Amino acid sequence: STLNKLSTNTTRLNNKIDLMTEVIQAQQAYAGAAAVNQPVNIEKAIDETLGLFPELLKAEQISVQKELISNLTLNLPKNKFLHTLTNLLKNSIQAHQSSSQSKDRYIKFKTEKNNGIIVLSISDNGCGISKENLKRIFSHGFTTKQEGYGFGLHSCANYLEEMGASIEVSSNGEEKGTTFLISFPTSKGNSA
């Protein structure tokens, strides 16, 4: 039907725009390589990132859940952190687009303090990740997407490493959702 064609074309166009945005953001982040740390309110950064995709979240019927430490502020290079959040959120949305599950879709942001480490988790109940792909997910050039280039998560891992943070991924397999865990040491001028 015309509606299906329109939906398919809109998704393709969104993916192309996302890719261009990703390339531009990556170039800008590299251009400003001497990234200056500044206090970043984590909840505001998440809201700013969510503000990039309101139509897509609504169209895909994805609810956003937040369980955040209030007023959590970390010293980070803001652009690189926002770039990372954007990539992870976009991956979660695409995980829902690739999933056979159409009910009760969610993306959840959670922060907690664990032995002096602040952990930000981004979870979804989308298409999940197979065991063999979990091992390669942060590798340069690795992608499961037809139109992907495989530098999104690789650049996220690099940016986080520059921030003194780390990222891990877990999934119970295909169609069982995914969780990305970002760990920030509190010793780098960060306190919660």
The 8 nearest C-alpha neighbors of each residue, nearest first, counted from 0:
[[1, 3, 2, 4, 5, 6, 7, 8],
 [2, 0, 4, 3, 5, 6, 7, 8],
 [1, 3, 5, 0, 4, 6, 7, 8],
 [4, 2, 6, 0, 5, 1, 7, 8],
 [5, 3, 7, 1, 6, 2, 8, 0],
 [4, 6, 2, 8, 3, 7, 9, 1],
 [5, 7, 3, 9, 4, 8, 2, 10],
 [8, 6, 4, 10, 9, 5, 3, 11],
 [9, 7, 11, 5, 10, 6, 12, 4],
 [8, 10, 12, 6, 7, 11, 5, 13],
 [9, 11, 13, 7, 8, 12, 14, 6],
 [12, 10, 8, 14, 13, 9, 7, 15],
 [11, 13, 9, 15, 14, 10, 8, 16],
 [14, 12, 10, 16, 11, 15, 17, 9],
 [13, 15, 17, 11, 12, 16, 10, 18],
 [16, 14, 18, 12, 17, 13, 19, 11],
 [17, 15, 13, 19, 18, 14, 20, 12],
 [18, 16, 14, 20, 15, 19, 13, 21],
 [17, 19, 21, 15, 20, 16, 14, 22],
 [20, 18, 16, 22, 21, 17, 23, 15],
 [21, 19, 17, 23, 18, 22, 24, 16],
 [20, 22, 18, 24, 19, 23, 17, 25],
 [23, 21, 25, 19, 24, 20, 26, 18],
 [22, 24, 26, 20, 25, 21, 27, 19],
 [25, 23, 27, 21, 26, 22, 20, 28],
 [24, 26, 28, 22, 23, 27, 21, 29],
 [27, 25, 23, 29, 24, 28, 30, 22],
 [28, 26, 30, 24, 29, 25, 23, 31],
 [27, 29, 25, 31, 30, 26, 24, 32],
 [30, 28, 32, 26, 31, 27, 25, 33],
 [31, 29, 27, 32, 28, 26, 33, 25],
 [32, 30, 28, 29, 33, 34, 27, 26],
 [33, 31, 29, 34, 30, 28, 27, 35],
 [34, 32, 31, 35, 30, 29, 28, 76],
 [35, 33, 32, 76, 31, 36, 28, 79],
 [34, 36, 76, 33, 37, 75, 77, 32],
 [37, 35, 76, 75, 74, 34, 38, 77],
 [36, 38, 74, 75, 76, 39, 35, 77],
 [37, 39, 74, 73, 72, 75, 40, 36],
 [40, 38, 72, 73, 41, 74, 37, 75],
 [39, 41, 72, 43, 42, 71, 44, 70],
 [42, 40, 44, 43, 71, 72, 39, 45],
 [41, 43, 45, 44, 40, 46, 67, 71],
 [44, 42, 46, 45, 40, 41, 47, 39],
 [45, 43, 47, 41, 42, 46, 40, 48],
 [44, 46, 42, 48, 43, 47, 49, 41],
 [47, 45, 49, 43, 48, 44, 50, 42],
 [48, 46, 44, 50, 45, 49, 43, 51],
 [47, 49, 45, 50, 46, 51, 85, 44],
 [50, 48, 46, 51, 47, 52, 45, 53],
 [49, 51, 47, 48, 52, 53, 46, 45],
 [52, 50, 49, 48, 53, 47, 85, 54],
 [51, 53, 55, 50, 49, 54, 56, 48],
 [54, 52, 56, 55, 50, 57, 51, 49],
 [55, 53, 57, 56, 52, 58, 59, 51],
 [54, 56, 58, 52, 57, 53, 59, 92],
 [57, 55, 61, 53, 59, 54, 58, 60],
 [56, 58, 60, 54, 55, 59, 53, 61],
 [59, 57, 55, 60, 56, 54, 61, 53],
 [58, 60, 56, 57, 61, 55, 96, 95],
 [61, 59, 57, 58, 56, 62, 104, 103],
 [62, 60, 104, 105, 56, 59, 57, 63],
 [61, 63, 105, 104, 106, 60, 64, 56],
 [64, 62, 106, 105, 107, 61, 65, 108],
 [63, 65, 107, 106, 108, 62, 66, 105],
 [66, 64, 108, 107, 67, 109, 63, 106],
 [67, 65, 109, 108, 110, 64, 68, 107],
 [66, 68, 110, 109, 65, 69, 42, 108],
 [67, 69, 71, 110, 70, 111, 66, 109],
 [70, 68, 71, 67, 42, 41, 72, 66],
 [71, 69, 72, 40, 68, 42, 41, 67],
 [72, 70, 69, 68, 40, 41, 191, 73],
 [71, 73, 40, 39, 41, 38, 70, 74],
 [74, 72, 189, 39, 38, 75, 40, 71],
 [73, 75, 38, 37, 36, 189, 39, 188],
 [76, 74, 36, 37, 77, 73, 39, 38],
 [75, 77, 36, 35, 34, 79, 78, 37],
 [76, 78, 80, 75, 79, 81, 39, 37],
 [79, 77, 81, 80, 76, 82, 28, 34],
 [80, 78, 82, 81, 77, 76, 83, 158],
 [79, 81, 83, 77, 82, 78, 84, 76],
 [82, 80, 84, 78, 83, 79, 85, 77],
 [81, 83, 79, 85, 80, 84, 78, 86],
 [84, 82, 155, 80, 86, 81, 85, 79],
 [85, 83, 81, 87, 86, 82, 88, 80],
 [86, 84, 82, 88, 83, 87, 48, 89],
 [85, 87, 89, 83, 84, 88, 90, 82],
 [86, 88, 90, 84, 89, 85, 83, 91],
 [89, 87, 91, 85, 90, 86, 84, 92],
 [88, 90, 92, 86, 91, 87, 85, 93],
 [91, 89, 93, 87, 88, 92, 94, 86],
 [92, 90, 94, 88, 93, 89, 123, 87],
 [93, 91, 89, 95, 94, 90, 88, 96],
 [92, 94, 96, 90, 95, 91, 97, 89],
 [95, 93, 125, 91, 126, 97, 92, 96],
 [96, 94, 125, 98, 92, 93, 97, 126],
 [95, 97, 93, 94, 98, 92, 59, 125],
 [98, 96, 94, 95, 126, 93, 99, 125],
 [99, 97, 126, 95, 100, 125, 96, 94],
 [98, 100, 101, 97, 126, 174, 95, 96],
 [101, 99, 98, 102, 125, 104, 95, 174],
 [100, 102, 99, 104, 103, 98, 95, 60],
 [103, 101, 104, 100, 60, 61, 105, 99],
 [104, 102, 105, 101, 61, 62, 60, 100],
 [105, 103, 61, 102, 62, 124, 101, 60],
 [106, 104, 62, 61, 123, 63, 124, 107],
 [105, 107, 123, 63, 122, 64, 62, 108],
 [106, 108, 64, 122, 121, 65, 63, 123],
 [109, 107, 121, 65, 120, 66, 64, 122],
 [108, 110, 66, 120, 67, 119, 65, 107],
 [111, 109, 119, 67, 118, 68, 120, 66],
 [112, 110, 118, 117, 113, 68, 109, 119],
 [111, 113, 117, 116, 118, 115, 114, 110],
 [112, 114, 116, 115, 117, 111, 118, 182],
 [115, 113, 116, 112, 117, 184, 185, 111],
 [114, 116, 113, 185, 112, 117, 184, 186],
 [117, 115, 184, 113, 114, 185, 112, 183],
 [116, 118, 112, 183, 182, 111, 113, 184],
 [117, 119, 182, 111, 110, 181, 112, 116],
 [120, 118, 110, 181, 109, 180, 182, 117],
 [121, 119, 180, 109, 179, 108, 181, 122],
 [120, 122, 108, 179, 178, 107, 180, 109],
 [123, 121, 178, 107, 106, 177, 120, 179],
 [122, 124, 106, 176, 125, 177, 105, 91],
 [123, 125, 176, 175, 105, 104, 177, 126],
 [126, 124, 95, 176, 94, 98, 123, 127],
 [125, 127, 174, 98, 94, 173, 176, 97],
 [128, 126, 176, 173, 174, 175, 177, 172],
 [129, 127, 172, 173, 170, 133, 132, 130],
 [128, 130, 172, 132, 173, 131, 133, 127],
 [131, 129, 133, 132, 172, 128, 134, 170],
 [130, 132, 133, 129, 134, 135, 128, 136],
 [131, 133, 135, 129, 134, 130, 136, 128],
 [134, 132, 130, 136, 131, 135, 128, 129],
 [135, 133, 132, 131, 136, 130, 137, 138],
 [136, 134, 132, 138, 133, 137, 141, 131],
 [135, 137, 133, 138, 132, 134, 141, 152],
 [138, 136, 153, 152, 135, 139, 156, 141],
 [139, 137, 135, 141, 153, 136, 140, 149],
 [138, 140, 153, 150, 141, 149, 137, 154],
 [139, 141, 149, 150, 148, 138, 142, 153],
 [142, 140, 149, 138, 139, 136, 135, 143],
 [143, 141, 149, 144, 147, 148, 140, 136],
 [142, 144, 145, 141, 147, 149, 132, 146],
 [143, 145, 147, 146, 142, 148, 149, 141],
 [146, 144, 147, 143, 142, 148, 149, 14],
 [145, 147, 144, 148, 14, 15, 143, 142],
 [148, 146, 144, 145, 149, 142, 143, 18],
 [147, 149, 150, 140, 142, 146, 141, 151],
 [150, 148, 140, 141, 142, 147, 151, 139],
 [149, 151, 153, 139, 140, 154, 148, 152],
 [152, 150, 154, 153, 149, 86, 155, 21],
 [153, 151, 155, 137, 154, 150, 156, 86],
 [152, 154, 137, 150, 156, 139, 155, 151],
 [153, 155, 157, 152, 151, 156, 150, 158],
 [156, 154, 152, 83, 158, 157, 153, 159],
 [155, 157, 159, 153, 154, 158, 160, 152],
 [158, 156, 154, 160, 155, 159, 161, 153],
 [159, 157, 161, 155, 160, 156, 154, 79],
 [158, 160, 164, 162, 156, 161, 157, 165],
 [159, 161, 163, 157, 164, 162, 158, 165],
 [160, 162, 158, 159, 163, 157, 164, 156],
 [163, 161, 159, 160, 164, 158, 75, 76],
 [164, 162, 160, 161, 159, 165, 183, 184],
 [165, 163, 183, 159, 160, 162, 182, 184],
 [166, 164, 182, 181, 159, 160, 167, 163],
 [165, 167, 181, 180, 156, 182, 179, 168],
 [168, 166, 180, 179, 181, 165, 169, 178],
 [167, 169, 179, 178, 180, 166, 170, 133],
 [170, 168, 178, 177, 179, 167, 171, 133],
 [171, 169, 177, 172, 128, 127, 176, 178],
 [170, 172, 175, 169, 176, 173, 127, 128],
 [173, 171, 129, 128, 170, 175, 127, 130],
 [172, 174, 127, 128, 175, 129, 126, 171],
 [173, 175, 126, 127, 176, 125, 172, 98],
 [176, 174, 127, 173, 172, 171, 124, 126],
 [177, 175, 124, 127, 125, 123, 126, 174],
 [176, 178, 170, 127, 123, 122, 169, 124],
 [179, 177, 122, 169, 121, 168, 170, 180],
 [178, 180, 168, 121, 120, 167, 122, 181],
 [181, 179, 120, 167, 166, 119, 168, 178],
 [180, 182, 166, 119, 118, 165, 120, 179],
 [183, 181, 118, 165, 164, 117, 116, 166],
 [182, 184, 164, 117, 116, 185, 118, 181],
 [185, 183, 116, 186, 117, 187, 182, 164],
 [184, 186, 189, 190, 187, 116, 115, 183],
 [185, 187, 184, 188, 189, 190, 115, 116],
 [188, 186, 189, 185, 184, 74, 163, 183],
 [187, 189, 186, 74, 185, 190, 73, 184],
 [190, 188, 185, 73, 187, 74, 186, 191],
 [189, 191, 185, 188, 73, 186, 72, 71],
 [190, 71, 189, 72, 112, 185, 117, 73]]
